[in-house]
Amino acid sequence: MARWLALFGGLCLLALAHSAAVPTVDTMVVAKSDDTIATTPTSVADITTEESSPPIKLTEMEVISEVSLRYAHTTVVARVRNPAKRAQEAHFRVLLPETAFISGFVMTLDGKSYKAYVKEKEEAKQIYQDAVSQGIGAAHISAKARDSNHFTVAVNVEASSNAIFNLTYEELLVRRNGVYNHAINLHPGALVPKLTVTVHIKESEKLIELRVPEIRTGNEIDATKDDAQNSRATIVRSHDDREATITFTPDLQEQERLIQLYTEKSKESAAASHSSSSWYSAEPETTTPEGVLGQFVVQYDVARPKDGEVLVNDGYFVHFFAPTNLEALNKLVVFVLDTSGSMMDRKIIQLREAMQTILGELNAGDYFSIVEFNSAVTVHDLKEADGEPPKRHYSYFDYDKNVTLVPPSPATPENIAKAKLIVSWLQASGGTNIGRALDVAVELINKGVDWKASESAVVPAAKENSDSPQAAASSDVTTAASTEVAVEKTEDKKTAKSLEPIIIFLTDGDPTVGETDPKRIITRVQEKNYGENKATIFSLAFGEDADRKFLRKVSLRNGGFMRHIYEAADAALQLRDFYRQISSPLLAHLKFTYPSGQVKSDSLTKHEFRTYYAGSEVVVAGRVEDSATEITPQLAAFCGVRDGYGRKRYEVIPRVPVEKKKSGYLPLERLWSYLTIKQLLDKHDAGEDAPHKDDEKSEHEKKALELALKYSFVTPLTSLVVVKPNATNAVNAESVDKAAGIGPVSGGRVSHDSSVNVVNRGYVGGGFAQSAGGLSYRSGISHFISQQYTPYDKFFTTPVRLPAPTTTFAPIVTPKSVLVDYNLLNYPWAEALIIPQNDTLLLSTDKDTVALKLATLSEVPKESSGDAECASAVDGGAGVCVYLTRCDSAKHITAQVYSTTYCAVSQGYAGVCCKREKVDIVH
């Protein structure tokens, strides 16, 4: 009987299946993102009469996160032990943040390490297509965690042996509500004898805020300073307050308490989300996973120079900008609220609750409008509050009714009270007329605030211009715009231009009436929403049925972002938390200009921004010209004024010298590459690519792919490939790499016994590698690596047979060996242990996993007091502890030998115990 263990580290889950290895079938498991639950037919391989064996034990879990300049590099290490006398399968799963990129993975089996490599997704697809046609089995795994992606690897652990999984991922922490949030979720489906979380923060400015709230469920809004703090977390600050180390090591008793607390909270949330009176539920009932601790969160903020912070290192720069003490800009907010039938019951109640708070947080000087839409679209007039609640009789065919435009209202206490009353009357019924609702919202933004509607200020229904009356509805507002609507103008241009236009658009479904083609809706909105008064559109996808891809594109095209509002007990809190992040615009039309000759213009990340909001941060990165001696960027924007009306120009021109000295802790190059890839993918998702053939990659995709391959990031365009050969074959770590496409390949055929696995983001994929001298794959060992795009998608694993041995594939391009960067070409055994993202050699011993630093400069680390003596040298006997490259005897050892002879040199560098006569030999 299968037994699953779950362990999340950012989020990390380790599942151990207590099952016998399939004795005769070579298998490969791949990811499949699908909303349909597949069934698993019984096969002969599933039936066994053997006696049950003791299950695989998760003995240790360690999460280490290095945060430098808001850029987090997180390593998740899990150690398992198979006490049985036969091989058993272990599943290692990590649920990492949605914004993170996987950047490395190493498996250590029987003391040998196997490293994964990032390849173009298309390279790995063919083997999957060939193999999946032969495999029919499937297993269903469901995980619940917000804003996260899956990574999974499954491997059989040999009898009486250990396995170590090591995954790294990277992300740029986002500043929200004045703090950076770094979350590591711990879901150990069973108690873990040794569980450690370590977060090390190093910033160039002082840490002015640092807090570790109590363990959370992971499905709540961000913690605040008023929340209870984690009394079991240890915080150690440096003397200059620029560094801090946070450690969390829950013992078995504390894990039991947290597991019970999480289970209780989850049941409460589920009960509130799926009330007995609800006839509709967007999300199926699921069983609360066993043994979940919750989410470990670190929040911090830094002191900020008045004019921003520009850092330069090794040819790259980053510009952080988050000003405070500015007058907030007044805003014109159009709330576009879905009250279609699918919003009935709990959703509409939560929407009313959230809007009560949101309306109360409008600032003096703001203006607002409320647009309600179902089949019809209504712009609410605050005069409605003076009467009785309206008796509404909705019809699915109300989409062709006229829309009366009402001028936005100033955010006075009286108007806010009326708006709250109107919102409390909202009822759910009818279809979802998204196209017309957005059309009306943009029309209100374009008209401004200083006008008065007469009786003829209406938007008449459009005449039919196609075979379908629904197809004509998208031009409703166009008809009004093209005719002279009788309005009494009292325009004050200064007031109109001083308001920051924002559209907050909430829906829980797809367009079902009026214009139902998402592409036409997006095009229509973009055609009307342009110029200096272009509104920022924020889309809120409420629940699981909203078309998030469509909503994301709407927002990306119009300067905003899409936020998923999860259908849970705290949905109203989620809505209010979102609004607070964008409620105080401080700067508008930001433009960062970097002089030519100082910065390579084609390397700049996004450097023009529609709005900067209080509590957030703007980040620009790029490459520095080789001849530059300083950087003098110019920032121009508009800010508010003290009287609350109008705006004034805001300028900042810092001056930063370019130092040639390289600083090891500034990860500017990787931060730049991460940010560049993210923004290129955003442009592609927004549909901003130049015209190209459907079967060709766009320019944005090509650039993102090039960078992803160079920096080993797993993205929607790349996959992670792992090869595991037979341990009995005489192959060292270098040969393993060659099998994955590193170095020359002979034969051009895939061995029948080789195993290849792939991880990718959001795509089904498979990987392949060439056989080098008959590398073989152990019968019954299966691997699975995958990353899934959305947190609530159904998750499947499909066992499939490998192709026949005669299958031929094209050669794989050979990248540069990582050994070159560390002057370790003569130490080939070290390659599988190197984690290049943080210049670390990760060594697994019988008792622990040790991270040792690697030197990237020409200087060789040495102890200032001289070489220390040690007891176990590589060649036997006593010796001295020296950095690896100083020991001639260490060139031809194995990783296993190094695990018994390693030592640390000069604050943690990779050293080895070496005979004195073998130190510093010149050949």
KAPE-V373787 format. One record per backbone hydrogen bond with DSSP energy under -1.0 kcal/mol. NH is the residue of the N-H (numbers start at 1). CO is the residue of the C=O. If there is no record, write none. Layout:
# KAPE-V373787
nh:co
NH:CO
NH:CO
This chain:
# KAPE-V373787
nh:co
12:185
13:93
15:91
17:89
19:17
21:87
28:800
29:783
32:796
34:794
46:43
47:44
57:81
59:79
60:79
61:194
62:77
63:196
64:75
65:198
66:73
67:200
68:71
69:202
71:68
72:171
73:66
74:169
75:64
76:167
77:62
78:165
79:60
80:163
81:57
82:161
88:157
90:155
91:15
92:153
93:13
94:151
95:11
96:149
98:147
100:97
101:170
103:168
104:168
106:166
107:114
108:164
109:112
110:162
112:109
114:107
116:105
117:721
119:719
121:717
123:120
129:125
130:126
131:127
132:128
134:131
139:797
141:795
149:96
151:94
152:786
153:92
155:90
157:88
160:84
161:158
163:80
164:108
165:78
166:106
167:76
168:104
169:74
170:101
171:72
173:70
176:179
178:615
179:176
180:300
182:298
184:296
186:294
189:6
189:187
196:61
197:248
198:63
199:246
200:65
201:244
202:67
203:242
207:241
208:301
209:301
211:299
214:228
216:295
227:224
230:212
233:230
234:247
236:245
238:243
241:238
244:201
245:236
246:199
247:234
248:197
255:251
256:252
257:253
258:254
259:255
260:256
261:257
262:258
263:259
264:260
265:261
266:262
267:263
268:264
269:265
270:266
271:267
272:268
273:269
274:270
278:275
293:186
294:186
295:216
296:184
298:182
299:211
300:180
301:209
303:206
308:305
309:320
311:318
313:316
316:313
317:622
318:311
319:620
320:309
321:618
329:585
332:500
333:367
334:502
335:369
336:504
337:371
338:506
339:373
341:430
343:340
344:341
348:343
349:345
350:346
351:347
352:348
353:349
354:350
355:351
356:352
357:353
358:354
359:355
360:356
361:358
362:359
366:363
367:331
368:409
369:333
371:335
372:378
373:337
374:376
378:372
380:370
384:381
385:382
386:383
387:384
398:395
401:398
403:459
405:457
409:368
411:366
412:410
416:412
417:413
418:414
419:415
420:416
421:417
422:418
423:419
424:420
425:422
426:423
429:339
433:374
434:432
437:433
438:434
439:435
440:436
441:437
442:438
443:439
444:440
445:441
446:442
447:443
448:444
451:449
452:488
457:454
458:456
459:403
475:472
476:473
479:475
480:476
481:477
482:478
485:483
487:485
488:452
490:450
496:492
497:493
500:330
502:332
503:536
504:334
505:538
506:336
507:540
512:432
513:432
521:517
522:518
523:519
524:520
525:521
526:522
527:523
528:524
529:525
530:528
534:531
536:501
537:558
538:503
539:561
540:505
541:563
542:507
543:565
548:546
551:547
552:548
553:549
554:550
555:551
556:552
557:553
559:556
560:555
563:539
565:541
568:566
571:568
574:570
575:571
576:572
577:573
578:574
579:575
580:576
581:577
582:579
586:612
587:612
588:638
589:610
590:609
591:636
592:607
593:634
598:595
599:595
600:623
603:600
604:601
605:621
609:590
612:587
614:584
616:613
618:321
620:319
622:317
624:315
625:598
628:625
631:656
634:593
635:652
636:591
637:650
638:588
639:648
640:327
644:641
648:639
650:637
652:635
656:631
658:629
668:666
671:667
672:668
673:669
674:670
675:671
676:672
677:673
678:674
679:675
680:676
681:677
682:678
683:679
684:680
685:681
686:682
687:684
688:683
696:693
702:698
703:699
704:700
705:701
706:702
707:703
708:704
709:705
710:706
711:707
713:708
714:102
718:715
719:119
720:759
721:117
722:757
724:755
726:776
729:726
731:729
736:732
737:733
738:734
739:735
741:738
742:737
748:746
750:807
754:751
757:722
759:720
761:715
762:787
771:749
781:778
787:760
795:141
797:139
798:30
800:28
807:804
820:817
822:819
823:820
824:819
827:824
830:827
831:828
833:830
834:831
835:840
838:835
840:835
841:852
842:833
843:850
845:848
850:843
852:841
853:908
854:839
866:863
870:879
873:877
874:913
876:873
879:870
880:914
881:868
882:912
884:910
886:883
887:884
888:918
891:888
898:894
899:895
900:897
901:898
902:898
903:911
905:909
909:905
910:853
911:903
912:882
913:901
914:880
918:915
919:916
920:886
